[in-house]
Every structure is written in structure tokens, then in C-alpha cells.
Amino acid sequence: MKPAPVSYHRASSVGDAIHLLTELGEESKVVAGGQSLVPMMSFRLARPEHLVDITRIPGLDAIELAGEELTIGALATHQAVLESPTIRHSPGHRIIATTMRHVGHLPIRTRGTVGGSIAHADGAAEWPLLCVLLGARVVAQGPGGEREVPAEELFFGLYTTSLEPDEIVTRVVLPAAKGATGFAEYGLRHGDFALAAAGVVLPSSPGETDARVVVSGAAPAPTRLPAAEAALATGADADTLRGAVSQDLVELEVDDDYQRGLVTGMVADAVKEARTR
């Protein structure tokens, strides 16, 4: 199947892109790497009337570390993040590069962009989970200027965000994790979207309550598990942790035994990796 007919527009700046989106209306979509939107268009699961290409806008692919905050431009590719020495040498952000190894295959990582993955908001993608895990702030620009959206307020459900139709993600700001981190995901084949995934930040020190556990595969959007986080604060053993995850999944009404097992297993694996570090 081929995409439905669509008009193509190339933006030369962020302002130009916002002007085009405003002028063309809600039937327009931003495209950059195209690794998420174009396949959906090919299957006619998405049928925008206009595409606004932001690929050539300069300055949106920077990766910069200032203090404990990492800023990644929307047009930075997954592969650029994976290979970035800035990220690899920042202990509080190393999980980002580690997680990028799970994103598709090399051609997808080379073209797919950070901003595109965040804005697309696929519930199985790695970037939304990472943003919630690290308490990221997503910077979007629209006709009214820039605004920062906390990641936990951005993702509402599958392919659903709080972004306005005429807003563009320009960058994401990711604070450093204070504790050891771990990530695990399961898919039928390497490079497939994950059936379940988990990211973990352990407490920064014994007794602290700043642990974070975020999973995909339990709800349409990345979801924190408060009982599991509380268990990590007490240094819970593997069995106690699994019980806490089970409690969280009951609250989320995950009734499928297979999916419950996958999510629980991914949390256990991510915690094991973090504790090993």
C-alpha cells in the first residue's frame, strides 16, 4: 500500500515551520526522520494532507551538557545520541546511550530523531520512557513562543500528547539520574518494538525516596510504579520487589498474565542491572 496524496513543504526555520503549521491547519504534520510517521502513512493509518519538513532547520541537533542537565536537540538522531562522548562520559546520563542500542536497527537509528520519537508518543518507544524516568522537560515552540512541558504531563496515551497542533518540539532537557540506573526491554526480535520495557533509577543513598521505576507495556503511555519505587527505597529483595510490581499492575488493571509476567520480569532485570553497576 502507498501513502495517500500529500502536499510537501520544507521549513527553513522554526518560525517558518510554525507559520506553515498554523496556515495549513490541523491536517498538517511535522516530518523529520520519518521513521515513525511515514510507515503509518504507507499503511494509511495516518493521512495528513500536508507534511512540513523540518530536517534542514539549522541548530536543532545539538547535544550539550551544562552542569547536571543534558540538552538534546529535536533533530539529533538516535545514533548520534548513542555515539555521543558527552553522554557516555556523564554517569547520570549513561542510561540514555545504553537504551539507544535497543532502538530499531542502524538505518532507523541513523535517520530517526529524538524529537520525532517524543512527539509521536508511541507507547512502546524508548524515548517517552526515558523522558519520564529522568524527569525530563520537553521544550516546544508555537505561535505564542516557547514553553517547557514536564514529561509526566506530556504523554497522555498511545500517540497522544499535550502538544498543540501548531507546536514543534525543539529540544529536551534531561536531568542527571542521582542513583544507579538500569534498563531492560523484551521484543520478539532485536529491533522490534518492545512488548514490555522498564527503566529504573535506584535511590541516591540508603533510605532516600527518590527511586524511580517506569514501564511500558502496562498502559498506553509510560507509567511510574509507586509501590515498586517504595520497595526500592527499603532495599527490597527480588521477591518483595516482584510483589510490589504486582501490586502496581493490579492498580493499573493489567489482567493478562503473560503481560504481567513480562513487565515484572523487565523491572527485575532493570533493577538487577542497576544494582550490578
SEDRENTI-179470 format. One record per residue (C-alpha): residue in three letters; x, z, y. Coordinates in nm, 2 decimals, padded with zeros to 4 digits. Layout:
<atoms>
[ALA; [X; Z; Y]]
...
</atoms>
This chain:
<atoms>
[MET; [00.00; 00.00; 00.00]]
[LYS; [00.12; -00.07; 00.35]]
[PRO; [00.05; 00.12; 00.67]]
[ALA; [-00.25; 00.02; 00.89]]
[PRO; [-00.16; -00.18; 01.21]]
[VAL; [00.01; 00.04; 01.47]]
[SER; [00.15; -00.01; 01.82]]
[TYR; [00.51; 00.09; 01.87]]
[HIS; [00.65; 00.25; 02.19]]
[ARG; [01.01; 00.36; 02.25]]
[ALA; [01.06; 00.65; 02.48]]
[SER; [01.38; 00.67; 02.69]]
[SER; [01.35; 01.04; 02.79]]
[VAL; [01.14; 01.34; 02.71]]
[GLY; [00.94; 01.29; 03.02]]
[ASP; [00.87; 00.93; 02.92]]
[ALA; [00.76; 01.03; 02.58]]
[ILE; [00.52; 01.29; 02.72]]
[HIS; [00.38; 01.03; 02.96]]
[LEU; [00.32; 00.79; 02.67]]
[LEU; [00.15; 01.06; 02.46]]
[THR; [-00.07; 01.16; 02.75]]
[GLU; [-00.16; 00.80; 02.83]]
[LEU; [-00.22; 00.68; 02.47]]
[GLY; [-00.43; 00.98; 02.37]]
[GLU; [-00.47; 01.18; 02.05]]
[GLU; [-00.44; 00.87; 01.83]]
[SER; [-00.07; 00.86; 01.91]]
[LYS; [00.21; 01.03; 01.71]]
[VAL; [00.58; 01.10; 01.77]]
[VAL; [00.82; 00.95; 01.53]]
[ALA; [01.19; 01.02; 01.49]]
[GLY; [01.35; 01.01; 01.14]]
[GLY; [01.01; 00.90; 01.00]]
[GLN; [01.08; 01.07; 00.66]]
[SER; [00.75; 01.26; 00.67]]
[LEU; [00.52; 01.05; 00.88]]
[VAL; [00.60; 00.70; 00.75]]
[PRO; [00.53; 00.78; 00.38]]
[MET; [00.19; 00.93; 00.48]]
[MET; [00.12; 00.61; 00.68]]
[SER; [00.22; 00.40; 00.38]]
[PHE; [-00.04; 00.57; 00.17]]
[ARG; [-00.28; 00.57; 00.47]]
[LEU; [-00.31; 00.94; 00.47]]
[ALA; [-00.22; 00.92; 00.83]]
[ARG; [-00.34; 00.63; 01.05]]
[PRO; [-00.21; 00.67; 01.41]]
[GLU; [-00.29; 00.39; 01.64]]
[HIS; [00.04; 00.43; 01.84]]
[LEU; [00.39; 00.55; 01.75]]
[VAL; [00.61; 00.70; 02.02]]
[ASP; [00.97; 00.67; 01.90]]
[ILE; [01.20; 00.94; 02.05]]
[THR; [01.51; 00.86; 01.84]]
[ARG; [01.70; 00.72; 02.14]]
[ILE; [01.65; 01.01; 02.37]]
[PRO; [01.99; 01.15; 02.46]]
[GLY; [02.08; 01.52; 02.43]]
[LEU; [01.83; 01.62; 02.17]]
[ASP; [02.07; 01.65; 01.87]]
[ALA; [02.30; 01.93; 01.99]]
[ILE; [02.39; 02.23; 01.77]]
[GLU; [02.51; 02.52; 01.98]]
[LEU; [02.58; 02.89; 01.92]]
[ALA; [02.56; 03.13; 02.21]]
[GLY; [02.61; 03.49; 02.11]]
[GLU; [02.38; 03.56; 01.81]]
[GLU; [02.14; 03.28; 01.89]]
[LEU; [02.17; 02.93; 01.74]]
[THR; [02.00; 02.64; 01.92]]
[ILE; [01.94; 02.32; 01.72]]
[GLY; [01.81; 02.01; 01.90]]
[ALA; [01.50; 01.84; 01.76]]
[LEU; [01.68; 01.52; 01.67]]
[ALA; [01.96; 01.70; 01.48]]
[THR; [01.94; 01.57; 01.12]]
[HIS; [01.93; 01.79; 00.81]]
[GLN; [02.27; 01.65; 00.71]]
[ALA; [02.42; 01.73; 01.04]]
[VAL; [02.30; 02.09; 01.01]]
[LEU; [02.44; 02.11; 00.65]]
[GLU; [02.78; 01.99; 00.77]]
[SER; [02.79; 02.18; 01.09]]
[PRO; [03.10; 02.41; 01.11]]
[THR; [02.92; 02.61; 01.38]]
[ILE; [02.65; 02.71; 01.14]]
[ARG; [02.89; 02.76; 00.84]]
[HIS; [03.11; 02.99; 01.04]]
[SER; [02.82; 03.21; 01.17]]
[PRO; [02.74; 03.47; 00.89]]
[GLY; [02.39; 03.53; 01.04]]
[HIS; [02.30; 03.16; 01.02]]
[ARG; [02.48; 03.06; 00.70]]
[ILE; [02.15; 03.06; 00.51]]
[ILE; [02.04; 02.76; 00.72]]
[ALA; [02.32; 02.54; 00.59]]
[THR; [02.27; 02.67; 00.23]]
[THR; [01.90; 02.58; 00.25]]
[MET; [01.96; 02.23; 00.37]]
[ARG; [02.11; 02.14; 00.03]]
[HIS; [01.75; 02.17; -00.11]]
[VAL; [01.61; 01.91; 00.14]]
[GLY; [01.54; 01.59; -00.04]]
[HIS; [01.83; 01.36; -00.11]]
[LEU; [02.12; 01.23; 00.10]]
[PRO; [01.93; 00.94; 00.26]]
[ILE; [01.64; 01.17; 00.36]]
[ARG; [01.88; 01.44; 00.50]]
[THR; [02.07; 01.17; 00.69]]
[ARG; [01.76; 01.04; 00.87]]
[GLY; [01.51; 01.33; 00.86]]
[THR; [01.52; 01.56; 01.17]]
[VAL; [01.48; 01.93; 01.23]]
[GLY; [01.21; 01.88; 01.50]]
[GLY; [01.02; 01.64; 01.28]]
[SER; [01.00; 01.88; 00.99]]
[ILE; [00.89; 02.16; 01.21]]
[ALA; [00.62; 01.96; 01.39]]
[HIS; [00.50; 01.80; 01.06]]
[ALA; [00.45; 02.15; 00.92]]
[ASP; [00.44; 02.07; 00.55]]
[GLY; [00.38; 02.39; 00.37]]
[ALA; [00.64; 02.31; 00.11]]
[ALA; [00.92; 02.21; 00.35]]
[GLU; [01.22; 02.43; 00.41]]
[TRP; [01.23; 02.44; 00.79]]
[PRO; [00.90; 02.61; 00.86]]
[LEU; [01.00; 02.88; 00.61]]
[LEU; [01.34; 02.92; 00.77]]
[CYS; [01.19; 02.95; 01.12]]
[VAL; [00.95; 03.23; 01.01]]
[LEU; [01.22; 03.40; 00.81]]
[LEU; [01.47; 03.42; 01.11]]
[GLY; [01.21; 03.48; 01.38]]
[ALA; [01.28; 03.15; 01.54]]
[ARG; [01.14; 03.04; 01.88]]
[VAL; [01.03; 02.67; 01.89]]
[VAL; [01.06; 02.51; 02.23]]
[ALA; [00.80; 02.25; 02.31]]
[GLN; [00.76; 02.04; 02.62]]
[GLY; [00.44; 01.89; 02.76]]
[PRO; [00.28; 01.78; 03.09]]
[GLY; [00.29; 02.15; 03.20]]
[GLY; [00.66; 02.19; 03.13]]
[GLU; [00.84; 02.39; 02.86]]
[ARG; [00.71; 02.68; 02.65]]
[GLU; [00.85; 02.88; 02.37]]
[VAL; [00.63; 02.94; 02.06]]
[PRO; [00.73; 03.22; 01.81]]
[ALA; [00.74; 03.06; 01.47]]
[GLU; [00.49; 03.31; 01.33]]
[GLU; [00.24; 03.18; 01.59]]
[LEU; [00.32; 02.81; 01.54]]
[PHE; [00.23; 02.74; 01.18]]
[PHE; [-00.15; 02.77; 01.11]]
[GLY; [-00.18; 02.58; 00.78]]
[LEU; [-00.10; 02.26; 00.60]]
[TYR; [00.02; 02.01; 00.86]]
[THR; [-00.14; 02.23; 01.13]]
[THR; [00.04; 02.39; 01.42]]
[SER; [-00.04; 02.53; 01.76]]
[LEU; [00.13; 02.23; 01.93]]
[GLU; [-00.08; 02.03; 02.17]]
[PRO; [-00.11; 01.65; 02.10]]
[ASP; [00.09; 01.57; 02.41]]
[GLU; [00.37; 01.82; 02.34]]
[ILE; [00.71; 01.74; 02.19]]
[VAL; [00.94; 01.98; 02.00]]
[THR; [01.27; 01.96; 02.18]]
[ARG; [01.47; 02.24; 02.01]]
[VAL; [01.45; 02.55; 01.80]]
[VAL; [01.63; 02.88; 01.88]]
[LEU; [01.72; 03.09; 01.57]]
[PRO; [01.84; 03.45; 01.60]]
[ALA; [02.11; 03.56; 01.35]]
[ALA; [02.00; 03.75; 01.04]]
[LYS; [02.12; 04.11; 01.07]]
[GLY; [02.13; 04.16; 00.69]]
[ALA; [02.25; 03.96; 00.39]]
[THR; [02.03; 03.66; 00.32]]
[GLY; [01.92; 03.46; 00.01]]
[PHE; [01.71; 03.16; -00.06]]
[ALA; [01.56; 03.01; -00.38]]
[GLU; [01.31; 02.73; -00.45]]
[TYR; [01.17; 02.56; -00.75]]
[GLY; [01.06; 02.20; -00.78]]
[LEU; [01.01; 01.97; -01.08]]
[ARG; [01.32; 01.77; -00.99]]
[HIS; [01.60; 01.81; -00.75]]
[GLY; [01.49; 01.67; -00.41]]
[ASP; [01.12; 01.71; -00.48]]
[PHE; [00.91; 01.93; -00.25]]
[ALA; [00.92; 02.29; -00.37]]
[LEU; [00.63; 02.42; -00.58]]
[ALA; [00.74; 02.77; -00.46]]
[ALA; [01.03; 02.90; -00.24]]
[ALA; [01.14; 03.22; -00.09]]
[GLY; [01.38; 03.33; 00.18]]
[VAL; [01.50; 03.69; 00.21]]
[VAL; [01.68; 03.90; 00.47]]
[LEU; [01.79; 04.23; 00.34]]
[PRO; [01.78; 04.55; 00.56]]
[SER; [02.06; 04.56; 00.81]]
[SER; [02.16; 04.90; 00.68]]
[PRO; [02.01; 05.15; 00.43]]
[GLY; [01.68; 05.28; 00.54]]
[GLU; [01.62; 05.02; 00.81]]
[THR; [01.28; 04.85; 00.81]]
[ASP; [01.40; 04.51; 00.93]]
[ALA; [01.39; 04.33; 00.59]]
[ARG; [01.20; 04.00; 00.58]]
[VAL; [01.06; 03.82; 00.29]]
[VAL; [00.89; 03.48; 00.35]]
[VAL; [00.75; 03.25; 00.08]]
[SER; [00.59; 02.91; 00.05]]
[GLY; [00.36; 02.83; -00.24]]
[ALA; [00.13; 03.13; -00.18]]
[ALA; [-00.06; 03.00; 00.12]]
[PRO; [-00.09; 02.67; 00.32]]
[ALA; [00.18; 02.79; 00.56]]
[PRO; [00.50; 03.01; 00.52]]
[THR; [00.39; 03.37; 00.47]]
[ARG; [00.56; 03.70; 00.50]]
[LEU; [00.52; 03.95; 00.22]]
[PRO; [00.49; 04.30; 00.38]]
[ALA; [00.48; 04.50; 00.06]]
[ALA; [00.79; 04.33; -00.07]]
[GLU; [00.96; 04.39; 00.27]]
[ALA; [00.88; 04.76; 00.25]]
[ALA; [01.01; 04.77; -00.11]]
[LEU; [01.34; 04.62; 00.01]]
[ALA; [01.37; 04.89; 00.28]]
[THR; [01.38; 05.15; 00.00]]
[GLY; [01.63; 04.97; -00.21]]
[ALA; [01.38; 04.89; -00.48]]
[ASP; [01.49; 04.78; -00.82]]
[ALA; [01.38; 04.45; -00.98]]
[ASP; [01.07; 04.58; -01.14]]
[THR; [00.95; 04.77; -00.83]]
[LEU; [01.01; 04.46; -00.62]]
[ARG; [00.81; 04.24; -00.86]]
[GLY; [00.52; 04.49; -00.84]]
[ALA; [00.53; 04.48; -00.46]]
[VAL; [00.53; 04.10; -00.46]]
[SER; [00.23; 04.11; -00.70]]
[GLN; [00.05; 04.33; -00.45]]
[ASP; [00.12; 04.09; -00.17]]
[LEU; [-00.01; 03.80; -00.38]]
[VAL; [-00.33; 03.98; -00.46]]
[GLU; [-00.38; 04.02; -00.08]]
[LEU; [-00.33; 03.65; -00.04]]
[GLU; [-00.58; 03.58; -00.32]]
[VAL; [-00.33; 03.38; -00.53]]
[ASP; [-00.52; 03.38; -00.85]]
[ASP; [-00.33; 03.12; -01.05]]
[ASP; [-00.10; 03.30; -01.29]]
[TYR; [00.15; 03.01; -01.30]]
[GLN; [00.19; 03.00; -00.92]]
[ARG; [00.21; 03.38; -00.90]]
[GLY; [00.49; 03.37; -01.15]]
[LEU; [00.68; 03.10; -00.96]]
[VAL; [00.65; 03.28; -00.63]]
[THR; [00.75; 03.61; -00.78]]
[GLY; [01.05; 03.45; -00.95]]
[MET; [01.17; 03.29; -00.63]]
[VAL; [01.16; 03.62; -00.45]]
[ALA; [01.35; 03.79; -00.72]]
[ASP; [01.61; 03.51; -00.73]]
[ALA; [01.65; 03.51; -00.35]]
[VAL; [01.69; 03.89; -00.34]]
[LYS; [01.95; 03.87; -00.62]]
[GLU; [02.15; 03.61; -00.42]]
[ALA; [02.13; 03.82; -00.11]]
[ARG; [02.24; 04.14; -00.29]]
[THR; [02.53; 03.95; -00.46]]
[ARG; [02.65; 03.85; -00.11]]
</atoms>
